[in-house]
Amino acid sequence: EAGVAQSPRYKIIEKRQSVAFWCNPISGHATLYWYQQILGQGPKLLIQFQNNGVVDDSQLPKDRFSAERLKGVDSTLKIQPAKLEDSAVYLCASSSPRGTRGSTDTQYFGPGTRLTVL
Amino acid sequence: KQEVTQIPAALSVPEGENLVLNCSFTDSAIYNLQWFRQDPGKGLTSLLLIQSSQREQTSGRLNASLDKSSGRSTLYIAASQPGDSATYLCASLANDYKLSFGAGTTVTVRA
């Protein structure tokens, strides 16, 4: 079974530039998550999708961050304009919704995109 | 809001020694608790998941316990090996599907 795919793996930009990250979840997983992991900290949830609808985006800085999930499969996370404090690893994860067959509530994580803002 | 704490932040042991990693959480109303492993430059790999009704889970050399009443979980790694060197994160899943992570314990196993 293919895992969660993310690209790019690394990105270096200057502050005030824009950047976009892409995620392809495990086939059949309806729930998709974007996390931000700052160095030395645990991942923090930015946004959660169920199919192509947003379940929770309370921690997403909406003045500069946006995310969408096209047709309930792939997702993109965009930052515009970037700030120095956005330097972090951006992790995408997917899971089967609770109550669905085979669901274990386990989230499967991609390798992440390491963003450096100069 | 759930707060998850992991102590110590870093640990270095000689090969063969048993590892004990601690995790504490403030809200005992959790659905499950998971332990993840994170290698440098990589994503998170789920190691063990303990449902709220369970007391422990085992997988090979790994054993995780859960005490909801005291808000604690412990990950034991027996007979550590250099390949066990990584950062270990615990995370609690609330009934609203939200995962709250600790900052992790970075383990170094010296050959």
Chai-1 contact restraints between the chains, C-beta under 6 A:
chainA,res_idxA,chainB,res_idxB,connection_type,confidence,min_distance_angstrom,max_distance_angstrom,comment,restraint_id
A,Q41,B,A103,contact,1.0,0.0,6.0,A-B,restraint_1
A,G42,B,L89,contact,1.0,0.0,6.0,A-B,restraint_2
A,G42,B,F101,contact,1.0,0.0,6.0,A-B,restraint_3
A,G42,B,G102,contact,1.0,0.0,6.0,A-B,restraint_4
A,G42,B,A103,contact,1.0,0.0,6.0,A-B,restraint_5
A,P43,B,F101,contact,1.0,0.0,6.0,A-B,restraint_6
A,L91,B,G43,contact,1.0,0.0,6.0,A-B,restraint_7
A,D105,B,N32,contact,1.0,0.0,6.0,A-B,restraint_8
A,T106,B,S46,contact,1.0,0.0,6.0,A-B,restraint_9
A,T106,B,L49,contact,1.0,0.0,6.0,A-B,restraint_10
A,F109,B,G43,contact,1.0,0.0,6.0,A-B,restraint_11
A,F109,B,L44,contact,1.0,0.0,6.0,A-B,restraint_12
A,G110,B,G43,contact,1.0,0.0,6.0,A-B,restraint_13
A,P111,B,K42,contact,1.0,0.0,6.0,A-B,restraint_14
A,P111,B,G43,contact,1.0,0.0,6.0,A-B,restraint_15
A,G112,B,G43,contact,1.0,0.0,6.0,A-B,restraint_16
